[in-house]
Amino acid sequence: MVDNPAHSPTADSLVAVTGATGHVGNVLVRQLLARGARVRALVPHGEDITPLRDMQIELVTADVRDFDSLMKGIAGADLVFHLGGIITISTGLRSTLWEVNVEGAKNVAAACM
């Protein structure tokens, strides 16, 4: 994270994170906690939350494809990090890739406005 006070979470900031179960998201969550931020991880229904086990965070079921769940998940957040996405080489998931990676990013941006 950039050490820019204008854009960095302060102690007790509420930070919402999509993609917290992935490698980059998990590292970010750990860094945020180390800085004293309160973290809310937005995870889709059925997601394996093992990487988040034993962390003092709030878990909220939210899917980037579902605008209403995003609105609930980011409500009250001081900052939102969108790291959620699907990475695959499978051609059978093109529709899902588009829904999550493109439409999902649009939904997150719109929910933050």
Secondary structure, DSSP 8 states (H G I E B T S, - for coil): ----TTTS--TT-EEEEESTTSHHHHHHHHHHHHTT-EEEEEE-TT---GGGTT---EEEE--TT-HHHHHHHHTT-SEEEE--------GGGHHHHIIIIIIHHHHHHHHH-
